[in-house]
Amino acid sequence: MPSSDILLAVLVPLGIWVMVLLFVLALLLAIQDGLQRLRRLHQVPCFRCRYYTGSPYLKCPVRPRDAASEAALCCPDYEIADVRPTPSPAKPRFKALL
């Protein structure tokens, strides 16, 4: 076997394994970045704010661009919403029809 065939027989599989390892490394780094971003977004206080509406059209009337994003982490207008249990309406009682 010529030396060029031996060289190709070694370099081609080695190159394929290097590309697979680089792909796996890039995938792991993307997952780690996604988890860090997710942890940071869980710190956004908008959902506990008095001004948060929950509407998909206007989430916050005070700062609509920053609502529920990373920019809202240091929102100067943040106020804790009053969390009071709402009284449940009385259940209607139905008479038996028999």
FIKOLZA-1660 file (N, C-alpha, C; in steps of 0.1 Angstrom, whole numbers, plus 5000, padded with zeros to 4 digits):
% residues 98
   i   px   py   pz ch aa at
   1 5008 4988 5000  A  M  N
   1 5000 5000 5000  A  M CA
   1 5009 5012 5000  A  M  C
   2 5006 5022 4991  A  P  N
   2 5014 5034 4991  A  P CA
   2 5012 5042 5003  A  P  C
   3 5022 5051 5006  A  S  N
   3 5021 5059 5018  A  S CA
   3 5009 5069 5018  A  S  C
   4 5005 5073 5006  A  S  N
   4 4994 5083 5005  A  S CA
   4 4981 5076 5009  A  S  C
   5 4979 5063 5006  A  D  N
   5 4967 5056 5010  A  D CA
   5 4967 5054 5025  A  D  C
   6 4978 5052 5031  A  I  N
   6 4978 5050 5046  A  I CA
   6 4975 5063 5052  A  I  C
   7 4981 5074 5047  A  L  N
   7 4979 5087 5052  A  L CA
   7 4964 5091 5051  A  L  C
   8 4957 5088 5040  A  L  N
   8 4943 5091 5039  A  L CA
   8 4935 5082 5048  A  L  C
   9 4939 5069 5050  A  A  N
   9 4932 5060 5058  A  A CA
   9 4932 5065 5073  A  A  C
  10 4942 5072 5076  A  V  N
  10 4943 5077 5090  A  V CA
  10 4937 5091 5091  A  V  C
  11 4939 5100 5082  A  L  N
  11 4935 5114 5083  A  L CA
  11 4919 5116 5081  A  L  C
  12 4913 5108 5072  A  V  N
  12 4899 5110 5070  A  V CA
  12 4891 5106 5082  A  V  C
  13 4893 5094 5088  A  P  N
  13 4885 5091 5100  A  P CA
  13 4888 5101 5112  A  P  C
  14 4901 5105 5113  A  L  N
  14 4905 5114 5123  A  L CA
  14 4898 5128 5121  A  L  C
  15 4897 5132 5109  A  G  N
  15 4890 5145 5106  A  G CA
  15 4875 5144 5109  A  G  C
  16 4869 5132 5106  A  I  N
  16 4855 5130 5109  A  I CA
  16 4853 5131 5124  A  I  C
  17 4861 5124 5131  A  W  N
  17 4860 5124 5146  A  W CA
  17 4862 5138 5152  A  W  C
  18 4871 5146 5146  A  V  N
  18 4873 5160 5151  A  V CA
  18 4861 5168 5148  A  V  C
  19 4855 5166 5137  A  M  N
  19 4843 5174 5133  A  M CA
  19 4831 5170 5142  A  M  C
  20 4830 5157 5145  A  V  N
  20 4819 5153 5154  A  V CA
  20 4821 5158 5168  A  V  C
  21 4833 5158 5173  A  L  N
  21 4836 5163 5186  A  L CA
  21 4834 5179 5187  A  L  C
  22 4837 5186 5176  A  L  N
  22 4835 5200 5176  A  L CA
  22 4820 5203 5176  A  L  C
  23 4812 5195 5169  A  F  N
  23 4797 5196 5169  A  F CA
  23 4791 5194 5182  A  F  C
  24 4796 5183 5189  A  V  N
  24 4791 5181 5203  A  V CA
  24 4795 5192 5212  A  V  C
  25 4807 5197 5211  A  L  N
  25 4811 5208 5220  A  L CA
  25 4803 5220 5217  A  L  C
  26 4800 5224 5205  A  A  N
  26 4791 5235 5201  A  A CA
  26 4777 5233 5207  A  A  C
  27 4772 5221 5206  A  L  N
  27 4759 5218 5211  A  L CA
  27 4758 5220 5226  A  L  C
  28 4768 5215 5233  A  L  N
  28 4769 5216 5248  A  L CA
  28 4770 5231 5252  A  L  C
  29 4778 5239 5245  A  L  N
  29 4779 5253 5248  A  L CA
  29 4766 5260 5245  A  L  C
  30 4758 5256 5235  A  A  N
  30 4745 5263 5232  A  A CA
  30 4735 5259 5243  A  A  C
  31 4736 5247 5248  A  I  N
  31 4726 5243 5258  A  I CA
  31 4730 5251 5271  A  I  C
  32 4743 5252 5274  A  Q  N
  32 4747 5259 5286  A  Q CA
  32 4742 5274 5285  A  Q  C
  33 4744 5280 5273  A  D  N
  33 4740 5294 5271  A  D CA
  33 4725 5295 5273  A  D  C
  34 4717 5286 5268  A  G  N
  34 4703 5286 5269  A  G CA
  34 4698 5285 5283  A  G  C
  35 4705 5276 5291  A  L  N
  35 4701 5275 5305  A  L CA
  35 4704 5288 5313  A  L  C
  36 4716 5294 5310  A  Q  N
  36 4719 5307 5317  A  Q CA
  36 4709 5317 5314  A  Q  C
  37 4705 5318 5301  A  R  N
  37 4695 5328 5297  A  R CA
  37 4681 5325 5304  A  R  C
  38 4678 5312 5305  A  L  N
  38 4665 5309 5311  A  L CA
  38 4665 5312 5326  A  L  C
  39 4676 5310 5333  A  R  N
  39 4677 5314 5347  A  R CA
  39 4676 5329 5349  A  R  C
  40 4682 5336 5340  A  R  N
  40 4681 5351 5341  A  R CA
  40 4667 5356 5338  A  R  C
  41 4660 5349 5329  A  L  N
  41 4646 5353 5326  A  L CA
  41 4637 5350 5337  A  L  C
  42 4640 5340 5345  A  H  N
  42 4632 5336 5357  A  H CA
  42 4633 5346 5368  A  H  C
  43 4643 5355 5367  A  Q  N
  43 4644 5366 5377  A  Q CA
  43 4636 5378 5373  A  Q  C
  44 4630 5379 5362  A  V  N
  44 4622 5391 5358  A  V CA
  44 4610 5392 5367  A  V  C
  45 4609 5404 5373  A  P  N
  45 4598 5405 5383  A  P CA
  45 4585 5410 5378  A  P  C
  46 4583 5411 5365  A  C  N
  46 4571 5416 5359  A  C CA
  46 4558 5409 5363  A  C  C
  47 4559 5396 5365  A  F  N
  47 4547 5388 5368  A  F CA
  47 4542 5391 5382  A  F  C
  48 4550 5397 5390  A  R  N
  48 4546 5400 5404  A  R CA
  48 4543 5415 5405  A  R  C
  49 4543 5423 5394  A  C  N
  49 4542 5437 5394  A  C CA
  49 4528 5442 5394  A  C  C
  50 4525 5453 5400  A  R  N
  50 4512 5458 5401  A  R CA
  50 4507 5462 5387  A  R  C
  51 4515 5467 5378  A  Y  N
  51 4511 5472 5365  A  Y CA
  51 4511 5461 5354  A  Y  C
  52 4515 5449 5357  A  Y  N
  52 4515 5438 5347  A  Y CA
  52 4501 5434 5345  A  Y  C
  53 4497 5433 5332  A  T  N
  53 4483 5430 5328  A  T CA
  53 4481 5416 5324  A  T  C
  54 4492 5410 5318  A  G  N
  54 4491 5396 5313  A  G CA
  54 4485 5395 5300  A  G  C
  55 4481 5406 5294  A  S  N
  55 4475 5406 5280  A  S CA
  55 4487 5404 5270  A  S  C
  56 4484 5397 5260  A  P  N
  56 4495 5395 5249  A  P CA
  56 4497 5408 5241  A  P  C
  57 4487 5417 5242  A  Y  N
  57 4488 5429 5234  A  Y CA
  57 4496 5441 5242  A  Y  C
  58 4493 5442 5254  A  L  N
  58 4499 5452 5262  A  L CA
  58 4502 5446 5276  A  L  C
  59 4514 5441 5278  A  K  N
  59 4518 5435 5291  A  K CA
  59 4520 5445 5302  A  K  C
  60 4525 5456 5299  A  C  N
  60 4527 5467 5309  A  C CA
  60 4524 5480 5303  A  C  C
  61 4515 5488 5308  A  P  N
  61 4512 5501 5303  A  P CA
  61 4522 5511 5306  A  P  C
  62 4531 5509 5316  A  V  N
  62 4541 5519 5320  A  V CA
  62 4553 5518 5311  A  V  C
  63 4558 5505 5309  A  R  N
  63 4570 5503 5301  A  R CA
  63 4567 5491 5291  A  R  C
  64 4560 5493 5281  A  P  N
  64 4556 5482 5272  A  P CA
  64 4568 5476 5265  A  P  C
  65 4578 5483 5261  A  R  N
  65 4589 5477 5254  A  R CA
  65 4597 5468 5263  A  R  C
  66 4598 5471 5276  A  D  N
  66 4607 5463 5285  A  D CA
  66 4599 5452 5292  A  D  C
  67 4586 5451 5291  A  A  N
  67 4578 5442 5299  A  A CA
  67 4582 5427 5295  A  A  C
  68 4584 5419 5306  A  A  N
  68 4588 5405 5305  A  A CA
  68 4600 5402 5297  A  A  C
  69 4610 5411 5298  A  S  N
  69 4623 5409 5291  A  S CA
  69 4634 5411 5301  A  S  C
  70 4646 5409 5296  A  E  N
  70 4658 5411 5305  A  E CA
  70 4659 5426 5309  A  E  C
  71 4654 5435 5300  A  A  N
  71 4655 5449 5304  A  A CA
  71 4647 5453 5316  A  A  C
  72 4637 5444 5319  A  A  N
  72 4629 5447 5331  A  A CA
  72 4635 5443 5344  A  A  C
  73 4647 5438 5344  A  L  N
  73 4653 5433 5357  A  L CA
  73 4655 5445 5366  A  L  C
  74 4658 5457 5361  A  C  N
  74 4660 5468 5369  A  C CA
  74 4650 5479 5366  A  C  C
  75 4637 5475 5366  A  C  N
  75 4627 5484 5363  A  C CA
  75 4624 5494 5374  A  C  C
  76 4625 5507 5372  A  P  N
  76 4623 5517 5383  A  P CA
  76 4608 5518 5387  A  P  C
  77 4599 5513 5379  A  D  N
  77 4585 5515 5382  A  D CA
  77 4579 5502 5388  A  D  C
  78 4587 5493 5392  A  Y  N
  78 4582 5480 5397  A  Y CA
  78 4576 5482 5411  A  Y  C
  79 4564 5478 5413  A  E  N
  79 4557 5478 5426  A  E CA
  79 4551 5464 5428  A  E  C
  80 4552 5459 5439  A  I  N
  80 4547 5446 5442  A  I CA
  80 4532 5447 5442  A  I  C
  81 4525 5438 5435  A  A  N
  81 4511 5437 5435  A  A CA
  81 4505 5432 5448  A  A  C
  82 4494 5438 5451  A  D  N
  82 4487 5433 5463  A  D CA
  82 4481 5419 5460  A  D  C
  83 4486 5409 5467  A  V  N
  83 4481 5396 5465  A  V CA
  83 4471 5392 5476  A  V  C
  84 4459 5394 5473  A  R  N
  84 4448 5391 5482  A  R CA
  84 4440 5380 5476  A  R  C
  85 4436 5370 5484  A  P  N
  85 4427 5360 5478  A  P CA
  85 4414 5366 5475  A  P  C
  86 4409 5364 5463  A  T  N
  86 4396 5369 5459  A  T CA
  86 4386 5359 5464  A  T  C
  87 4375 5365 5469  A  P  N
  87 4364 5356 5474  A  P CA
  87 4358 5349 5463  A  P  C
  88 4356 5336 5465  A  S  N
  88 4349 5328 5454  A  S CA
  88 4334 5330 5455  A  S  C
  89 4328 5331 5444  A  P  N
  89 4313 5333 5444  A  P CA
  89 4306 5321 5450  A  P  C
  90 4295 5323 5456  A  A  N
  90 4287 5312 5462  A  A CA
  90 4283 5303 5451  A  A  C
  91 4284 5290 5454  A  K  N
  91 4280 5280 5444  A  K CA
  91 4265 5279 5444  A  K  C
  92 4259 5280 5432  A  P  N
  92 4245 5279 5431  A  P CA
  92 4240 5265 5435  A  P  C
  93 4229 5265 5442  A  R  N
  93 4224 5252 5447  A  R CA
  93 4212 5248 5437  A  R  C
  94 4213 5236 5432  A  F  N
  94 4202 5232 5423  A  F CA
  94 4193 5222 5430  A  F  C
  95 4180 5224 5428  A  K  N
  95 4170 5215 5434  A  K CA
  95 4170 5202 5425  A  K  C
  96 4167 5192 5432  A  A  N
  96 4166 5179 5425  A  A CA
  96 4153 5180 5418  A  A  C
  97 4153 5175 5405  A  L  N
  97 4141 5176 5397  A  L CA
  97 4132 5164 5399  A  L  C
  98 4136 5155 5407  A  L  N
  98 4127 5143 5409  A  L CA
  98 4116 5145 5418  A  L  C
% end
